[in-house]
């Protein structure tokens, strides 16, 4: 099963068609066996630059808040003070644009 997963990952990543970086990994078990023998088996996978970029972007997105709390606080204050103004023409146009 591990070989199937590794094979599918390798084939998926190598077919991305972008410049790739070579990464070598050694399992913990192989490292322990390799220490006395000094003949570790390594697995090689290629991660495309596009996949690396997607991974970085995903990590950045996970760190973003889902709610812009500053905007919420500002709007809440404006509403409670009675200073929040609605531009009805702009609102109507946005509803029309959304429906089209």
C-alpha positions as CSV (number, residue, x, y, z in Angstrom):
1,X,0.0,0.0,0.0
2,X,2.9,2.4,0.8
3,X,4.4,1.7,-2.6
4,X,1.0,2.4,-4.2
5,X,0.8,5.8,-2.5
6,X,4.4,6.7,-3.2
7,X,4.0,5.7,-6.8
8,X,0.8,7.7,-7.3
9,X,2.3,10.7,-5.6
10,X,5.4,10.4,-7.7
11,X,3.5,10.1,-11.0
12,X,1.1,13.0,-10.1
13,X,3.9,15.3,-9.1
14,X,6.2,14.5,-12.0
15,X,3.5,15.1,-14.6
16,X,2.9,18.7,-13.5
17,X,5.3,19.8,-16.3
18,X,7.0,22.5,-14.3
19,X,10.6,23.0,-13.2
20,X,11.1,20.6,-10.3
21,X,13.3,20.1,-7.3
22,X,14.7,16.8,-6.4
23,X,14.1,15.7,-2.8
24,X,15.6,12.5,-1.3
25,X,14.1,10.9,1.8
26,X,15.2,8.1,4.0
27,X,12.7,6.4,6.3
28,X,13.5,6.2,10.0
29,X,13.8,2.4,9.8
30,X,16.3,2.7,6.9
31,X,18.3,5.3,8.8
32,X,18.6,2.9,11.8
33,X,19.6,0.1,9.6
34,X,21.9,2.3,7.6
35,X,23.9,3.6,10.5
36,X,25.9,0.4,11.1
37,X,26.0,-0.7,7.4
38,X,26.2,2.8,5.8
39,X,24.1,1.6,2.9
40,X,20.8,3.3,3.3
41,X,18.1,2.9,0.7
42,X,16.7,6.2,-0.4
43,X,13.5,7.1,-2.2
44,X,13.5,10.0,-4.6
45,X,10.5,12.1,-5.4
46,X,10.2,15.3,-7.5
47,X,8.1,18.2,-6.3
48,X,7.3,20.7,-9.0
49,X,7.8,24.4,-8.3
50,X,4.0,24.8,-8.9
51,X,3.3,22.2,-6.1
52,X,5.8,23.9,-3.8
53,X,4.1,27.3,-4.4
54,X,0.6,25.8,-3.8
55,X,1.9,24.3,-0.5
56,X,3.2,27.7,0.6
57,X,0.0,29.5,-0.4
58,X,-2.1,26.9,1.4
59,X,-0.1,27.5,4.6
60,X,-0.6,31.2,4.3
61,X,-4.3,30.9,3.7
62,X,-4.6,28.7,6.8
63,X,-3.1,31.6,8.9
64,X,-5.6,34.2,7.7
65,X,-8.5,35.0,9.9
66,X,-11.9,34.0,8.4
67,X,-13.4,37.3,9.6
68,X,-11.9,40.8,9.2
69,X,-12.5,41.7,12.9
70,X,-11.4,45.3,12.3
71,X,-14.0,45.8,9.6
72,X,-16.7,44.2,11.8
73,X,-15.8,46.5,14.7
74,X,-15.9,49.6,12.5
75,X,-19.3,48.7,11.0
76,X,-20.7,47.9,14.4
77,X,-19.6,51.2,15.8
78,X,-21.0,53.1,12.8
79,X,-24.4,51.3,13.1
80,X,-24.6,51.9,16.9
81,X,-23.7,55.6,16.5
82,X,-26.1,56.0,13.6
83,X,-23.4,57.1,11.2
84,X,-23.5,54.1,8.8
85,X,-24.7,55.2,5.4
86,X,-26.0,52.9,2.7
87,X,-25.6,54.0,-0.9
88,X,-28.8,52.6,-2.3
89,X,-27.8,53.1,-6.0
90,X,-24.5,51.3,-5.5
91,X,-26.3,48.5,-3.6
92,X,-28.9,48.1,-6.3
93,X,-26.2,48.0,-9.0
94,X,-24.3,45.3,-7.1
95,X,-27.4,43.2,-6.7
96,X,-28.1,43.5,-10.5
97,X,-24.5,42.6,-11.3
98,X,-24.7,39.6,-9.0
99,X,-27.8,38.3,-10.6
100,X,-26.5,38.6,-14.1
